[in-house]
Amino acid sequence: MANNIAHDPAEVQMRSQLNEARAHINSERYSKAVASIQRAVVACGCGSNDLHLSKRACNLAQGVRAVIRSDNEAFETTARSPCSCGYVWPSCSRSLHAEAIDELAKCLEQAGRLTAAFSVALGLIRMNPAWPIGYCRAVRISRRLWSNSPDLPAVVVRERAAVIKDVAPPSGQTLSDLTKPLIRKGLYCVGKNPDRRRSQYDIILNKMAVSLKMVEAQRDPVKELPRETLTQIFSHLESGTLCTCIMVSKLWAHVLGRDGVLWNAVTLGHPGNPGPHIASFLNKHIRDIKTFSIFEIKDFSLTAGKLKVMLALPHLQRLRLGTANPPHPSSYAQGTLKDLRGRTKLTHLHVAGINWTLVKELADCNRQTLQVLDITDQSLPQWSDFNSLGPLPRVRKLRLVGSRTSGGCVTMDRIMATCPGLEDIYIDGVELEPLRATPSHPGWNGLRSIILGQHTRLTPRLFVPFLAKCTKLESIEILIPRLTAYCASLFAVGTTDGSDSVFEAGFNYDDLDFPHLKVFRCRSALDHMLLQSILKSSVENGKLEVLELSMGHSVYSPSVVANPNVRGLVVPDRDYPFTFSDSMRTLGLYDFNWTPAVNTATFDGGPFIDWLRHFPNVDDLRVYPGQIASDAMLPLIRDLLDFDKVKVIYQDRLTRGTDWDSAKRAAKAKGVLLHNLRDFVAPKWVSFD
């Protein structure tokens, strides 16, 4: 658009004439300024050379009469109608044409010809009532024209008296101040054209209305917006803020108080006492509340008594409690909630930083209804307390997230005993002890997804391979780096001696079968045969959509490993033909470099490009080669951008500097989103879906 304007001869000539007119006005050469403005109008080419503006009594009388009337719609009709003398007002869509007429009004105003200037401003409004520029100029002039200042020239006083005589305002009404009527008409006419491009004059018009405290400037969204839109807007506020909104007016209290959808989920997120109105309002909506969230229980002084009241809500299903400062265990002694056992019906429980005594109490109260259990926070000290939770037969989703310094271990057999019907599990920042059950243990036959986060700690004697029995798995995400041997033990089958260590019996991958697998992410390098056994069924069925693997810089190609005197890294294009699939949408690779000597100074990512050619529908790439120089990454990014299907690239080597800027420009030119994301793309997990 800007380029078209710059090369439009009419626009160039008009702008030149207007700049010349402004220079004349600043030098008080008003006659020359008017001549320059007239040449600018002629250059527009719209044919409206006869301005019919200056000193036109018919225009003044008709315009002022329409302004002082209270009917906004009648004003707009008059503004779009011919003049009372029969003159038909021209119409032009060029904004520069409007600027030219505005400059003429400004010129006449500074020359002291206020009546003529006001007539020009009214004419500008009549050219296009949806333009705010005319109203802004008319307001400025009218405040001088209709004032009682003794400094007004005698000729202006006489002309003004003639206008008043022609207008003949109603009894008791004067023209002493047309400011508010003009602003009111302007807001109405401009507001009827919401698709018009907004300008600085829109802002000026609205600021004038606000400064005069006009009712039109006090637009109430509750009055103007549909109820569905209001619900969507207010649903993003936490409940304490909603209660403050209720106090704005009776209308707000009526509308928000009757919207039961807003009170399905109560969220207390800001620190401080929410006030007594919270309790009364919650009591009013006791049957609406299904979700209750408190992000910092210390700020809201959540005592055992208040917690009982909360849990007694008849339709409460989801509870989220969090704190950065865990309360003393004595705050919630064992048996605190025993009188609520069997009466509460929580299906979702999310706790962050809460002491284990309270977690156990909440679990006991909802043992037969709980479906989602989410225990997170960096500060929980003893994860071994999870082992004493007791059975939760209906839990389908489990997340345990701690920190690198969390103490205690969670045993896999205890997790299986506690949540036998588990479908989704996410573990991170927690130490896992071996599964001590025998391979005949039923495990999780219904398990659909497993996520082991990057800070998960595994003991040397890891698992009896329970994943081998989870044939319904749709997603496997093992984000622990450099854990090759342990990853193998997750899948190895065929142990016969029932020992704790699977390594004593050897590996057998023939029985692995994951026909429903859609997502496979592993940041540890895997044995070639194991990887093929994991992926074969899902690739054959066209199910696999996300694949992320690690080369590990130490995984040898099966084509050369048979010869002990030859060593070579895996080349995916050659060694992983079993991964080729048209169903793939996301492809990622970690720790790869195919140079003869792996170091940060030299880098070869070519085999990744060759591998990518076998996935025609991949549009999301995750590229994490490891410790290489950033300038070595730029050529690979440029090669990846040549793939038309690619829309998103995640990487962490280019972070700043000229290489990053160059890569961003190249990606933008191709319509690709290039992200700098450290380590890997975080897994998705929704507790309250």
Disulfide bonds with the S-S distance in Angstrom:
none
